[in-house]
């Protein structure tokens, strides 16, 4: 897909919100706008449910939670009555109307119903697009999202204001769903001519209008540079087809103290010559504010690297972390007096 630069006006109002997963709306969970059509809701659910299904993420509790969230959101938004109550009164309104979250095996039940029956097995080897590939699709829209290393370490959420073109009804009729159909015409006794003719339906006319909406973009722990956060069918629209996707591309900004190397972190600490010789006690403030003890009782050589297991970056969609590598730089004195030289030689046993 080619990148669209400047086709759609997207204003990133990056106000750092501490939006927890529990407070996310059903629209945010399915990564769709509040104005999403029934077809958009189905398509978003299909993609996310396949991604987070327990069979594809065995033993991953976080994936199970997300799968349940996705199914609960789809149960409400796919039902017009429940969606209307939710839009007006929120989750509390749903509960008072008897439409709150279902427990037990509902998540798997709705998945089975949506994909064709409770006894079937699901293949997760491909993109699971199937017949959808035959539908014309608009261009994807890419937005570079610059985040801090702290955002990637602890996770964060951003409110984004977006303007895009939306299809609206217009007066008149138009030709649509045009197809080339093979026709046969009799040109004589027992003789027929075969030719191709374009056949079109008459459909209500449409037009593009600009609309703005607010999106919540979630930065998850351990995301990497170049990773995409996708809002399905929120890209460039197209008449008689599906809209493209809106993709936020993660880019980390340089950090003043830490450098990321895959799942590991690197930093350097300067110590005095005395500390290098006799040992020292020192703490390093990490990206989330917790302290890491990096002191030692032994001798530290210049540019010596010490490894601290489990103090690196969180590994995306995992409970594990990489390692932290600290390089110790020794600050040597620029000048010694004769008396100081004598003391040093004596201490080191040098004649």
GIQUI-V867791 format. One record per residue. N is the residue number from 1. RES is the residue in one letter. BURIAL is # if it has 24 or more other ideal C-beta (glycine too) atoms within 12 Angstrom, else .. Layout:
n=N res=RES burial=BURIAL
n=N res=RES burial=BURIAL
//
This chain:
n=1 res=X burial=.
n=2 res=X burial=.
n=3 res=X burial=.
n=4 res=X burial=.
n=5 res=X burial=.
n=6 res=X burial=.
n=7 res=X burial=.
n=8 res=X burial=#
n=9 res=X burial=.
n=10 res=X burial=#
n=11 res=X burial=.
n=12 res=X burial=.
n=13 res=X burial=.
n=14 res=X burial=#
n=15 res=X burial=.
n=16 res=X burial=.
n=17 res=X burial=.
n=18 res=X burial=.
n=19 res=X burial=.
n=20 res=X burial=.
n=21 res=X burial=.
n=22 res=X burial=.
n=23 res=X burial=.
n=24 res=X burial=#
n=25 res=X burial=#
n=26 res=X burial=#
n=27 res=X burial=#
n=28 res=X burial=#
n=29 res=X burial=#
n=30 res=X burial=#
n=31 res=X burial=#
n=32 res=X burial=#
n=33 res=X burial=#
n=34 res=X burial=.
n=35 res=X burial=#
n=36 res=X burial=#
n=37 res=X burial=.
n=38 res=X burial=.
n=39 res=X burial=.
n=40 res=X burial=#
n=41 res=X burial=#
n=42 res=X burial=#
n=43 res=X burial=#
n=44 res=X burial=#
n=45 res=X burial=#
n=46 res=X burial=#
n=47 res=X burial=#
n=48 res=X burial=#
n=49 res=X burial=#
n=50 res=X burial=#
n=51 res=X burial=#
n=52 res=X burial=#
n=53 res=X burial=#
n=54 res=X burial=#
n=55 res=X burial=.
n=56 res=X burial=#
n=57 res=X burial=.
n=58 res=X burial=.
n=59 res=X burial=.
n=60 res=X burial=.
n=61 res=X burial=.
n=62 res=X burial=.
n=63 res=X burial=#
n=64 res=X burial=.
n=65 res=X burial=.
n=66 res=X burial=#
n=67 res=X burial=#
n=68 res=X burial=#
n=69 res=X burial=#
n=70 res=X burial=#
n=71 res=X burial=#
n=72 res=X burial=#
n=73 res=X burial=#
n=74 res=X burial=#
n=75 res=X burial=#
n=76 res=X burial=#
n=77 res=X burial=#
n=78 res=X burial=#
n=79 res=X burial=.
n=80 res=X burial=.
n=81 res=X burial=.
n=82 res=X burial=#
n=83 res=X burial=#
n=84 res=X burial=.
n=85 res=X burial=#
n=86 res=X burial=#
n=87 res=X burial=.
n=88 res=X burial=.
n=89 res=X burial=.
n=90 res=X burial=.
n=91 res=X burial=#
n=92 res=X burial=.
n=93 res=X burial=.
n=94 res=X burial=#
n=95 res=X burial=.
n=96 res=X burial=.
n=97 res=X burial=.
n=98 res=X burial=.
n=99 res=X burial=#
n=100 res=X burial=.
n=101 res=X burial=.
n=102 res=X burial=.
n=103 res=X burial=.
n=104 res=X burial=.
n=105 res=X burial=.
n=106 res=X burial=.
n=107 res=X burial=#
n=108 res=X burial=#
n=109 res=X burial=.
n=110 res=X burial=#
n=111 res=X burial=#
n=112 res=X burial=.
n=113 res=X burial=.
n=114 res=X burial=#
n=115 res=X burial=#
n=116 res=X burial=.
n=117 res=X burial=.
n=118 res=X burial=.
n=119 res=X burial=.
n=120 res=X burial=.
n=121 res=X burial=.
n=122 res=X burial=#
n=123 res=X burial=.
n=124 res=X burial=.
n=125 res=X burial=.
n=126 res=X burial=.
n=127 res=X burial=.
n=128 res=X burial=.
n=129 res=X burial=.
n=130 res=X burial=.
n=131 res=X burial=.
n=132 res=X burial=.
n=133 res=X burial=.
n=134 res=X burial=.
n=135 res=X burial=.
n=136 res=X burial=.
n=137 res=X burial=#
n=138 res=X burial=#
n=139 res=X burial=#
n=140 res=X burial=#
n=141 res=X burial=#
n=142 res=X burial=#
n=143 res=X burial=#
n=144 res=X burial=.
n=145 res=X burial=#
n=146 res=X burial=.
n=147 res=X burial=#
n=148 res=X burial=#
n=149 res=X burial=#
n=150 res=X burial=#
n=151 res=X burial=#
n=152 res=X burial=#
n=153 res=X burial=#
n=154 res=X burial=#
n=155 res=X burial=#
n=156 res=X burial=#
n=157 res=X burial=#
n=158 res=X burial=#
n=159 res=X burial=.
n=160 res=X burial=#
n=161 res=X burial=.
n=162 res=X burial=#
n=163 res=X burial=#
n=164 res=X burial=#
n=165 res=X burial=#
n=166 res=X burial=#
n=167 res=X burial=#
n=168 res=X burial=.
n=169 res=X burial=.
n=170 res=X burial=.
n=171 res=X burial=.
n=172 res=X burial=.
n=173 res=X burial=.
n=174 res=X burial=.
n=175 res=X burial=.
n=176 res=X burial=.
n=177 res=X burial=.
n=178 res=X burial=.
n=179 res=X burial=.
n=180 res=X burial=.
n=181 res=X burial=.
n=182 res=X burial=.
n=183 res=X burial=.
n=184 res=X burial=.
n=185 res=X burial=.
n=186 res=X burial=.
n=187 res=X burial=.
n=188 res=X burial=.
n=189 res=X burial=.
n=190 res=X burial=.
n=191 res=X burial=.
n=192 res=X burial=.
n=193 res=X burial=.
n=194 res=X burial=.
n=195 res=X burial=.
n=196 res=X burial=.
n=197 res=X burial=.
n=198 res=X burial=.
n=199 res=X burial=.
n=200 res=X burial=.
n=201 res=X burial=.
n=202 res=X burial=.
n=203 res=X burial=.
n=204 res=X burial=.
n=205 res=X burial=.
n=206 res=X burial=.
n=207 res=X burial=.
n=208 res=X burial=.
n=209 res=X burial=.
n=210 res=X burial=.
n=211 res=X burial=.
n=212 res=X burial=.
n=213 res=X burial=#
n=214 res=X burial=#
n=215 res=X burial=#
n=216 res=X burial=#
n=217 res=X burial=#
n=218 res=X burial=#
n=219 res=X burial=#
n=220 res=X burial=#
n=221 res=X burial=#
n=222 res=X burial=#
n=223 res=X burial=#
n=224 res=X burial=#
n=225 res=X burial=.
n=226 res=X burial=.
n=227 res=X burial=.
n=228 res=X burial=#
n=229 res=X burial=#
n=230 res=X burial=#
n=231 res=X burial=#
n=232 res=X burial=#
n=233 res=X burial=#
n=234 res=X burial=#
n=235 res=X burial=#
n=236 res=X burial=#
n=237 res=X burial=#
n=238 res=X burial=.
n=239 res=X burial=#
n=240 res=X burial=.
n=241 res=X burial=.
n=242 res=X burial=#
n=243 res=X burial=#
n=244 res=X burial=#
n=245 res=X burial=#
n=246 res=X burial=#
n=247 res=X burial=#
n=248 res=X burial=#
n=249 res=X burial=#
n=250 res=X burial=#
n=251 res=X burial=#
n=252 res=X burial=#
n=253 res=X burial=.
n=254 res=X burial=.
n=255 res=X burial=.
n=256 res=X burial=.
n=257 res=X burial=.
n=258 res=X burial=#
n=259 res=X burial=.
n=260 res=X burial=#
n=261 res=X burial=.
n=262 res=X burial=.
n=263 res=X burial=#
n=264 res=X burial=#
n=265 res=X burial=#
n=266 res=X burial=#
n=267 res=X burial=#
n=268 res=X burial=#
n=269 res=X burial=#
n=270 res=X burial=.
n=271 res=X burial=#
n=272 res=X burial=.
n=273 res=X burial=#
n=274 res=X burial=.
n=275 res=X burial=#
n=276 res=X burial=#
n=277 res=X burial=.
n=278 res=X burial=.
n=279 res=X burial=.
n=280 res=X burial=#
n=281 res=X burial=.
n=282 res=X burial=.
n=283 res=X burial=.
n=284 res=X burial=#
n=285 res=X burial=.
n=286 res=X burial=#
n=287 res=X burial=#
n=288 res=X burial=.
n=289 res=X burial=.
n=290 res=X burial=.
n=291 res=X burial=.
n=292 res=X burial=#
n=293 res=X burial=.
n=294 res=X burial=#
n=295 res=X burial=.
n=296 res=X burial=.
n=297 res=X burial=.
n=298 res=X burial=.
n=299 res=X burial=.
n=300 res=X burial=#
n=301 res=X burial=.
n=302 res=X burial=.
n=303 res=X burial=.
n=304 res=X burial=.
n=305 res=X burial=.
n=306 res=X burial=#
n=307 res=X burial=.
n=308 res=X burial=#
n=309 res=X burial=.
n=310 res=X burial=.
n=311 res=X burial=#
n=312 res=X burial=#
n=313 res=X burial=#
n=314 res=X burial=#
n=315 res=X burial=.
n=316 res=X burial=#
n=317 res=X burial=.
n=318 res=X burial=.
n=319 res=X burial=.
n=320 res=X burial=.
n=321 res=X burial=#
n=322 res=X burial=#
n=323 res=X burial=#
n=324 res=X burial=#
n=325 res=X burial=#
n=326 res=X burial=#
n=327 res=X burial=#
n=328 res=X burial=#
n=329 res=X burial=.
n=330 res=X burial=.
n=331 res=X burial=.
n=332 res=X burial=.
n=333 res=X burial=.
n=334 res=X burial=.
n=335 res=X burial=.
n=336 res=X burial=.
n=337 res=X burial=.
n=338 res=X burial=.
n=339 res=X burial=.
n=340 res=X burial=.
n=341 res=X burial=.
n=342 res=X burial=.
n=343 res=X burial=.
n=344 res=X burial=.
n=345 res=X burial=.
n=346 res=X burial=.
n=347 res=X burial=.
n=348 res=X burial=.
n=349 res=X burial=.
n=350 res=X burial=.
n=351 res=X burial=.
//
